[in-house]
Each structure stands twice: as C-alpha cells, then as structure tokens.
Amino acid sequence: MKKKILCFLAFFIVLFSPFAFAQKDSTQIAKPELSKLKGYPVHPFKDTLFYVYNKVGSFSAENRANAITEKIRKLYEDSFFEKDSISVVPSDISQDIMYKNDFVIMSILDIDGKAENQTATYIANRNLNLIKRAIIYQNENYSMLPKRLGYTALLVLIIGLVLYFVGKIFNRIKFYILKNSDRYFKGFTYNNISILSPQKQQFLLMKLYGFIKALTLILIVYLSLPVLFSIFPATEAYTTTLLSWILSPAKLAVMGFVGFLPSLVTIIVIVVIFKYTIRVIRFFFDEIKKENIKIDGFYSDWAMPTFNIIRLLMLAFMVVIIFPYLPGSDSPIFKGVSVFVGVLFSLGSSNAIANMVAGLVITYMRPFKIGDFIKIGDVSGEVIEKTALVTRIRTPKFEDITIPNATVLSSTSTNYSSNTKQVNNGLLIHTTVTIGYDVPWKDIYKALIDAALKTEMIEQTPAPFVLQTSLDDFYVSYQINVYTKEPTKQPRIYSSLHQNIQDSFNAAGIEIMSPHYNALRDGNTTTIPANYLDKDYESPTFNIKNKG
C-alpha cells in the first residue's frame, strides 16, 4: 500500500509539473535535469528566467542567451511598454516571440523543445509568460519613468539657467563695448583711404556680436539635446545622430585642414616670394618716375602704367602656380564653375576689354596728360582724370564729361597745352575779320596788332602778327595771331581780343563789315560809335544826279 501511494505521488508530480513550473517565482525557472546539454541562463534582471541549450548555425547557445537578455532589457527600458503587444508568432521552422510584430525577442526551434523534452509551442508560450511577468514585475517595483522625468526636468532647468547666464554675460560684454566705443572704434584706413568709418565699424561689429551670441545659444541647446535624448531609451538612438551631425563635419574639416597644411605652407612661400619681387620692381619704376633712373626712349609717365601691367601679369602667374594647391581645384564642380565664370567674363566684358586696351594704347601714345586742355570730337576741356576705361574732361563751363577710351582712340584729339610750357613758344590762337578793299591793309594791320597787344593773358614775345587768308569778292580776310601760355582760358582770351578789336577799329575809323554788310552810303550815318567820331561830324547828304 505504501508503495502504491508513493507511485501515485510521483505520477501526480509529473502530471502537474508544467503548472507548478509556471506558478513558481515569475522571474525564474529551474534548470531541467533531463537535458544532457549545457544551458546558458537568460537573466535580464536578478533571477534567471529560463535556459538556452542549443546553438543556431554559428550563433552559439551562450550568444543566443546574451542576445535574448539584452532584448528583454530593452523592452523593460521602453517607457511606453505594452504588455499585450508581446505574442507568439508561428513560422515555418520556429515559434517566434515578438513585440508589436516587428521586434523578435527570441525564436524557439524544435531542437529547443527536445532539449527540455517539450514541444516548441509549449516552450514558446512558457517563455512568453515568463518574459511578460518579469517585465511587468520590474516596472511595478523598479519603474524608471519617474526618475527619467525627474532627470529631464532637472536637465531642462539646468539648460535654462545656462542660457540665462550666458545671455547675461553677452549683454554685459555688449554694454561694455558700447560704453567704451570711442576707445575701440576709430575706423579703418589704408594708404590714407578711409575704408570704414567708426560708426560703420561699430555697426558691423555689433552685427558680428549678435551672430556669435545667437550661434552660442543655439549650440548650447543643440548639444544639450543628445543628453536629453539619452535619458529615454526610445530616443537614445538620436543621440548618436545629433552628435554625428556636428562631429562628422567638424572631423572632416579638421582632417581636411591638417591635410591641407603642406599645400598651405607652399602657397604662403609662393605669395611671399611674389610679394617682395613686386616690391623690388615697384622701387625700380618709382625711381624711373622720379627721373632718378633714365632710359632712352622710355618716358617717366610710362613708369606706373608699365608697373601695373607687370604686376597684373605677375599676379596672374602667381594664381596659376597656386591653383593646383587649392583644395578642390581638381574637382569637376570647381572646374565647371571656373569655365562658367570665364564664359560670363568673355561675353560680358568685351566693351570693357576694348576700353582697357585703348587706355593702354593711349598711355603709350602720350597724346595728353592730366591738366592738359584738349579737344576730342566736339568736346573741349581740361583733362582731370585718366583711368584704364575712361577719360574725364572738365569743360570751361565746369561740366565733367566722361569719354570711353575706345572713343578717344578712334577720334581725333587736339592738345592745346602740349607746347605752352616751352620758354619761347606757346599756343597760337587766332581770329578773322573781313574788311572792304577801300581800307588800306597797313591800317588794318596796325589796328589788329594794337588790339592784340591790349589783350590780357597773351604773350608779347613772340609778337602778334597778321595774315591775309583770302581775297573775296567784296572784302579781304585778315587773321590776327597771338601767342598765349594759358590754353585753359581760351574763351576769356577770345572774348577780350574781340572787344579790343572793336575798340581799336573804331578808334582808327575803320568799319568792320564782317562777314557781310550792305549799306547805301549816300545819306547814311557811319556805323562807327558816336564817341569815336569828331564833334563836327555830320551825316553825308543824299545826292541825286540827273543825266537827262
């Protein structure tokens, strides 16, 4: 009888062993004694949930156990874990325990069931219940969500305080700069050329200051986001992504700069060599300009234009040498942009290049200089500026006229000042009057020369002279020629000369019949003003003769 009772108890224990196993501590399972394989525990928390006995392919049993452990821990760390989303999904070769049908926690094969003398379905359902219960137990007793929310609130508070104090520091710096603006903002000049006024310098610095402040605050917030995201496992993956957005470009920039250092040193050496070579050449041409060095056939006013051409050629040659050392110079994009810019320059600068070439030709032709009084086409005036593209002339009416150098080169130019600086010479100006044949030419010569000698700003030596330029039907053309050293004052000289000619002719009793004057002499008063006539002057009588 005793033996039967013992057999019945043994049968009862075997019959209800799965139920007893399942009702054991929800966080652990005993290792079956029937398996001859070594089992590796799955223990995401303190206690072991179950064992893994078999390998799958090259994935050993120990690796499988460790991988399942990590996946269960990820589910526990998920602040929004849903227990009903864990289920067993059968497949052709295994029973898969999945979360939300997309995250495979573990797969149970038939060999896993045989290792425990159970079916794969039984093992899958058992492990599902054990995993679910363990996660729920941990969440109820050791939940991280309140702590994470507390950490988040604390970190947000710290970030806010950091932003507040950084903003205060920037505001203090701005206040100090503005308070001492007279000390720090004095403008920027180069070679006596004002490039930036103090007000403009302060404006630009304040703009730069505002940009640095905004960038600093943005970086503080941006760099704080990875720390915030790392608190919650669901967003922890974004930490690496956000950091890579900054660290990867920064790393590329640093490594690119380090790789560029040898080329940078080469570029600096090339620039220094060309810089000091240009300085030596400039000194040579400065001496030519000051006429300390004289070269036959090379004028001093050619010095600076020639130096500018040489400097431009040397700078272009320097750029050609430096170009291969520039980063990205061999890239297709860089080459494409270079070709595009070259095409635009070629299409849009044809007129500019024509004017530059004309300006260069004019420089070496030397038709006029700054300060000369010239005439180009219908425009007369003083040359006030010569550039590579245009020539500017100021007329006697103080009108500034800009003429393209291509137009200057293609037009006839007259220089009135080229001979005025010589000792015994000057500009010869002239005007013409026409007098009838009834007046002796000697009297006309005398009257014209007297008028010329009374004119201001003309030279007494060489003396004025008269030319008879034509013998017309009713009169003779007399041209008075005078020398002057003031070509820029020609309008005033001509006006004074014409006044003196009228006075001189009136005083000599000579009527100016220019260019044509019709008069019936009988009975008409002379055209000479009354103050030049004798007091007893009377108009001639009107005579009529009868031949009948």
WOSUL-V626740 format. One record per residue. N is the residue number from 1. PHI is phi as a letter, one per 30 degrees, with the letter a starting at -180 (* if undefined). OMEGA is omega in whole degrees, 0 to 359 (NA if undefined). D_CENTER is the distance of its C-alpha to the mean C-alpha in whole Angstrom. Layout:
((N	PHI	OMEGA	D_CENTER) (N	PHI	OMEGA	D_CENTER))
This chain:
((1	*	179	106) (2	d	180	104) (3	d	179	103) (4	d	180	102) (5	d	179	100) (6	d	178	98) (7	d	179	97) (8	d	178	96) (9	d	178	94) (10	d	179	92) (11	d	180	92) (12	d	180	91) (13	d	179	88) (14	d	183	87) (15	d	186	87) (16	c	181	85) (17	d	178	82) (18	d	181	79) (19	d	179	80) (20	d	179	80) (21	d	182	77) (22	d	183	75) (23	d	178	77) (24	d	178	76) (25	e	187	73) (26	d	183	70) (27	c	181	68) (28	a	177	70) (29	b	180	72) (30	d	179	75) (31	d	180	75) (32	d	181	77) (33	c	184	80) (34	d	184	81) (35	d	177	78) (36	c	180	78) (37	d	177	74) (38	d	180	72) (39	c	179	70) (40	c	189	67) (41	d	170	66) (42	c	185	64) (43	b	178	63) (44	d	180	60) (45	b	184	62) (46	d	185	65) (47	c	179	67) (48	d	179	67) (49	d	179	67) (50	a	184	68) (51	c	174	68) (52	c	187	67) (53	c	191	69) (54	c	174	68) (55	c	177	65) (56	b	184	63) (57	i	178	62) (58	d	182	60) (59	c	185	59) (60	d	179	62) (61	d	179	64) (62	d	178	63) (63	d	178	59) (64	d	180	60) (65	d	180	61) (66	d	180	58) (67	d	179	56) (68	d	178	58) (69	e	181	58) (70	d	179	54) (71	d	178	54) (72	d	178	57) (73	d	178	55) (74	d	177	52) (75	d	179	54) (76	d	182	55) (77	d	177	52) (78	d	183	51) (79	d	182	51) (80	c	180	52) (81	d	178	54) (82	c	186	57) (83	d	181	60) (84	d	181	61) (85	d	176	58) (86	d	181	60) (87	a	176	62) (88	c	181	64) (89	c	180	63) (90	d	173	65) (91	b	184	64) (92	d	187	66) (93	b	186	66) (94	a	171	65) (95	c	186	65) (96	c	172	62) (97	c	188	61) (98	b	175	58) (99	c	181	56) (100	h	174	55) (101	i	178	55) (102	b	181	52) (103	c	182	53) (104	d	179	55) (105	d	177	57) (106	a	176	60) (107	c	180	62) (108	c	179	66) (109	c	178	67) (110	d	180	71) (111	d	176	71) (112	d	178	70) (113	d	179	73) (114	d	180	76) (115	d	180	75) (116	c	179	76) (117	h	179	79) (118	b	176	77) (119	d	179	75) (120	d	179	71) (121	d	179	71) (122	d	181	73) (123	d	181	71) (124	d	181	68) (125	d	178	69) (126	d	181	70) (127	d	177	67) (128	d	180	65) (129	d	180	68) (130	d	180	67) (131	d	182	63) (132	d	182	63) (133	d	181	66) (134	d	181	64) (135	d	180	61) (136	d	179	62) (137	d	180	64) (138	d	180	61) (139	d	181	59) (140	d	185	62) (141	c	184	63) (142	b	185	60) (143	d	180	57) (144	c	186	54) (145	d	178	52) (146	d	179	53) (147	d	180	52) (148	d	177	48) (149	d	177	48) (150	d	177	49) (151	d	180	46) (152	d	180	44) (153	d	180	45) (154	d	181	45) (155	d	177	41) (156	d	177	40) (157	d	180	41) (158	d	179	40) (159	d	178	36) (160	d	179	37) (161	d	178	38) (162	d	179	35) (163	d	181	33) (164	d	183	35) (165	d	176	35) (166	d	176	31) (167	d	177	31) (168	d	180	33) (169	d	179	32) (170	d	180	28) (171	d	177	30) (172	d	178	32) (173	d	179	29) (174	d	179	27) (175	d	179	31) (176	d	181	31) (177	d	181	28) (178	d	179	28) (179	d	181	32) (180	c	183	31) (181	d	180	28) (182	d	181	29) (183	d	188	30) (184	c	184	26) (185	c	180	24) (186	c	181	25) (187	i	181	22) (188	b	180	20) (189	b	178	21) (190	b	182	20) (191	h	179	23) (192	i	177	24) (193	c	180	21) (194	d	180	20) (195	c	179	17) (196	b	173	17) (197	d	178	21) (198	e	180	22) (199	d	179	22) (200	d	178	18) (201	d	178	18) (202	d	179	21) (203	d	181	19) (204	d	180	15) (205	d	178	18) (206	d	176	20) (207	d	178	17) (208	d	179	16) (209	d	178	20) (210	d	178	20) (211	d	180	18) (212	d	179	20) (213	d	180	23) (214	d	180	22) (215	d	179	21) (216	d	180	24) (217	d	179	27) (218	d	179	25) (219	d	178	26) (220	d	179	29) (221	d	183	30) (222	d	180	29) (223	d	176	31) (224	d	182	34) (225	d	177	34) (226	e	179	35) (227	d	178	38) (228	d	182	39) (229	d	181	39) (230	d	180	41) (231	d	181	44) (232	c	181	45) (233	e	182	46) (234	d	181	44) (235	c	183	41) (236	d	181	41) (237	d	180	39) (238	d	181	36) (239	d	180	36) (240	d	181	35) (241	d	181	33) (242	d	179	31) (243	d	181	31) (244	d	179	30) (245	d	178	27) (246	c	186	25) (247	d	181	27) (248	d	176	27) (249	d	179	23) (250	d	179	23) (251	d	178	26) (252	d	180	24) (253	d	181	21) (254	d	181	24) (255	d	177	26) (256	d	179	23) (257	d	178	22) (258	d	178	26) (259	d	181	26) (260	d	185	23) (261	e	178	24) (262	e	178	27) (263	d	179	24) (264	d	178	22) (265	d	178	25) (266	d	179	25) (267	d	180	22) (268	d	179	22) (269	d	180	26) (270	d	181	24) (271	d	180	22) (272	d	180	25) (273	d	181	27) (274	d	181	25) (275	d	183	24) (276	d	173	28) (277	d	178	29) (278	d	178	27) (279	d	178	28) (280	d	179	32) (281	d	179	31) (282	d	178	30) (283	e	180	33) (284	d	182	35) (285	d	173	33) (286	d	178	34) (287	d	176	37) (288	d	179	38) (289	d	179	36) (290	d	179	38) (291	i	171	41) (292	d	174	42) (293	c	181	42) (294	c	178	43) (295	b	182	43) (296	e	178	45) (297	i	180	44) (298	c	185	40) (299	d	182	40) (300	d	181	38) (301	d	173	35) (302	d	190	34) (303	d	185	33) (304	d	175	30) (305	e	179	29) (306	d	177	30) (307	d	180	28) (308	d	178	25) (309	d	180	26) (310	d	179	27) (311	d	179	24) (312	d	179	22) (313	d	180	24) (314	d	178	24) (315	d	177	20) (316	d	178	20) (317	d	178	23) (318	d	179	22) (319	d	179	19) (320	d	180	21) (321	d	184	23) (322	d	189	21) (323	e	181	19) (324	d	181	22) (325	d	180	22) (326	d	179	18) (327	d	178	19) (328	i	182	19) (329	d	181	19) (330	c	180	22) (331	d	179	21) (332	d	181	22) (333	d	180	19) (334	d	179	17) (335	d	179	19) (336	d	178	19) (337	d	179	15) (338	d	179	16) (339	d	180	19) (340	d	179	17) (341	d	178	15) (342	d	179	18) (343	d	179	20) (344	d	180	17) (345	d	181	17) (346	d	182	21) (347	d	188	22) (348	c	186	19) (349	b	181	20) (350	d	179	24) (351	d	180	25) (352	d	179	22) (353	d	178	23) (354	d	179	27) (355	d	178	26) (356	d	178	25) (357	d	178	28) (358	d	178	30) (359	d	178	29) (360	d	179	29) (361	d	180	33) (362	d	180	34) (363	e	182	33) (364	d	173	35) (365	d	179	38) (366	h	178	38) (367	d	180	39) (368	a	179	38) (369	b	175	36) (370	d	180	35) (371	j	178	38) (372	d	175	40) (373	c	188	41) (374	b	175	41) (375	b	177	41) (376	b	185	39) (377	i	178	41) (378	c	184	42) (379	c	177	40) (380	b	178	41) (381	l	182	40) (382	c	178	38) (383	d	181	35) (384	c	181	33) (385	a	174	29) (386	b	178	29) (387	b	180	25) (388	d	185	24) (389	c	187	24) (390	b	172	27) (391	b	181	30) (392	c	183	30) (393	b	176	34) (394	c	183	36) (395	d	176	39) (396	e	176	42) (397	d	179	41) (398	i	174	38) (399	c	179	36) (400	d	183	33) (401	c	180	32) (402	c	181	29) (403	b	176	31) (404	e	183	29) (405	d	177	30) (406	d	177	31) (407	d	178	33) (408	d	183	34) (409	d	182	35) (410	d	181	37) (411	c	175	39) (412	d	180	42) (413	c	178	41) (414	c	180	44) (415	c	181	43) (416	d	187	46) (417	c	189	45) (418	d	184	45) (419	c	185	49) (420	d	182	49) (421	c	177	49) (422	d	189	52) (423	d	187	55) (424	c	183	57) (425	a	179	55) (426	l	178	53) (427	d	180	52) (428	c	177	55) (429	c	187	55) (430	a	173	57) (431	b	188	59) (432	b	171	62) (433	b	178	65) (434	c	183	68) (435	b	181	71) (436	d	181	75) (437	d	184	77) (438	d	181	80) (439	c	179	78) (440	d	184	78) (441	d	179	75) (442	d	178	76) (443	d	180	76) (444	d	177	72) (445	e	183	71) (446	d	182	72) (447	d	180	71) (448	d	180	67) (449	d	176	67) (450	d	179	68) (451	d	180	66) (452	d	182	63) (453	d	178	64) (454	d	183	64) (455	d	179	60) (456	d	175	58) (457	i	172	55) (458	c	183	57) (459	d	176	58) (460	d	178	62) (461	b	357	62) (462	d	185	62) (463	d	175	64) (464	d	178	63) (465	b	185	65) (466	c	175	66) (467	b	172	66) (468	c	189	68) (469	d	180	65) (470	a	174	68) (471	c	184	71) (472	c	186	71) (473	d	187	74) (474	b	184	74) (475	a	177	72) (476	c	178	71) (477	c	179	67) (478	c	182	67) (479	c	177	63) (480	c	182	63) (481	c	180	60) (482	b	178	59) (483	c	178	56) (484	b	175	54) (485	c	181	51) (486	c	184	49) (487	d	181	47) (488	d	182	45) (489	c	181	48) (490	e	180	49) (491	e	179	50) (492	d	180	51) (493	d	179	54) (494	d	180	55) (495	d	179	56) (496	d	180	58) (497	d	180	59) (498	d	177	60) (499	d	182	62) (500	d	178	64) (501	d	179	65) (502	d	180	66) (503	d	183	68) (504	d	180	70) (505	d	179	71) (506	d	179	72) (507	d	180	74) (508	d	180	76) (509	i	181	77) (510	c	177	75) (511	d	177	73) (512	c	182	70) (513	c	184	70) (514	c	344	67) (515	d	177	66) (516	b	179	69) (517	b	180	71) (518	c	181	74) (519	b	172	77) (520	c	192	81) (521	d	183	82) (522	d	177	86) (523	i	182	86) (524	c	177	82) (525	d	179	81) (526	d	180	78) (527	d	179	75) (528	d	179	75) (529	e	187	74) (530	d	183	77) (531	d	175	76) (532	c	183	76) (533	c	176	80) (534	d	181	83) (535	d	181	85) (536	c	181	88) (537	d	177	85) (538	b	178	87) (539	d	179	85) (540	d	180	87) (541	d	179	90) (542	c	187	90) (543	c	176	92) (544	b	179	94) (545	c	179	96) (546	c	182	99) (547	c	181	100) (548	d	NA	102))
